[in-house]
Each structure stands twice: as C-alpha cells, then as structure tokens.
Amino acid sequence: MFAVPAVILVLAALVAVVMLRHQDAGPQRPPAPQGARGEPGEEQLASPAATPSGPAPALAGATPSQVTDAWAERWPGPVTVKGSLHTIQVTLPGTQDQLSAAVGQPSKDRRDEVGQVLCMVKLHGAVQWPLLQTLVDGCLGPVLRPEERKTVLGWLVDTDFSVPRAETRESDRFELIANHNSDQNFALTLYAR
C-alpha cells in the first residue's frame, strides 16, 4: 500500500532535481559519486542547463502530450499533469513490475517541448530482455526515432545488468542513463542534448 506513494515521491524528487538543475549556469555534469551499493549521486540525474550559446535542449518532434498519449494508449491508465510534469504509473502487463514514467520540459516556459523522459521500474525479478524492450518501445519510444530504438535496445541488451550498475550512452540528440541501482529498481533517464 505504501509502495505506490513512495514511488511517486521518488519520481517527484528526481524531476525536482532535474528542474532545479536547469537553473544552474554550467552545461556539464560532474562525475557522479557512487554510494556503497553503486547508487548514483544526484549529479548524475541533472539535465544540461541553458548555455551561453543557447537555451536548454529539447527533443525535436515530440510534445509532452504526445508522449503521455502514447503511454496511455499502450498502458491504459490516468496521466497526471502537475505543472510541467506529466506522469503515468502502471503495472506492466504480464508482470508485477511497477512502472512510473515522467516527461519534463526544458524549462517552465517551454511546456510544448520535451527535455527529459524518466522511466523507473520497481522490479519483481531480474532485468531481462522483455523489460528492456518494453521500456525502449513503450516508455522511450515516443521520443526516439526507429533507428535510435534499435541502437538503444541493442546497447541495453549487451549491458550486464545482473548486478547493480549505472551506464551512460550519448548520441547527437540525447544522453541516456541506464541505472540498475538495486535488485528492485531499474531506471532509464533520457536527456535532450
């Protein structure tokens, strides 16, 4: 009974950290310190801020409502909109895994743009190929191009998530952090570049 509110609080805290980091002047993240269990520090969750050469980046061709509409079509359930944060929480079909997904904007005045997508899963088993495919196709899919989906899925499948670890992949359009921070939690966090 307390698991769902806890996930909501964690998701809200992550998004708050991301949004607060947008106000910082520096465009780059420092290396993330890791805790005793391999958990990343808050610095790893920070999104690039506006730079002297331009505004905070956004993923072209996607709006928050397009992303959440695609989520709700795939996983029927309510989408919650609170300020610039759009979220959905569902139990993934055929599993007991709880997905909490959020899409955020690059800044509070750019509400029709996507700056980041968070996909957090409370696991009831190992990180396996079906979960990775579900997250890439279903959660990140609305903001990824078809060739990006294939590349990201291949990278995730080739990464050993049998133990807690955090891995990062960069492309010209985004930075993706895959974080298996414990046996019960797995997250994909995508930031526009």
Secondary structure by P-SEA (a helix, b strand, c coil): caaaaaaaaaaaaaaaaaaaaaaccccccccccccccccccccccccccccccccccccccccaaaaaaaaaaacbbbbbbcccccccccccccccbbbbbbbbcccccccccccbbbbbbbccccccaaaaaaaaaccccccccaaaaaaaaaaaaaccccccbbbbbbcccbbbbbbcccccbbbbbbbcc
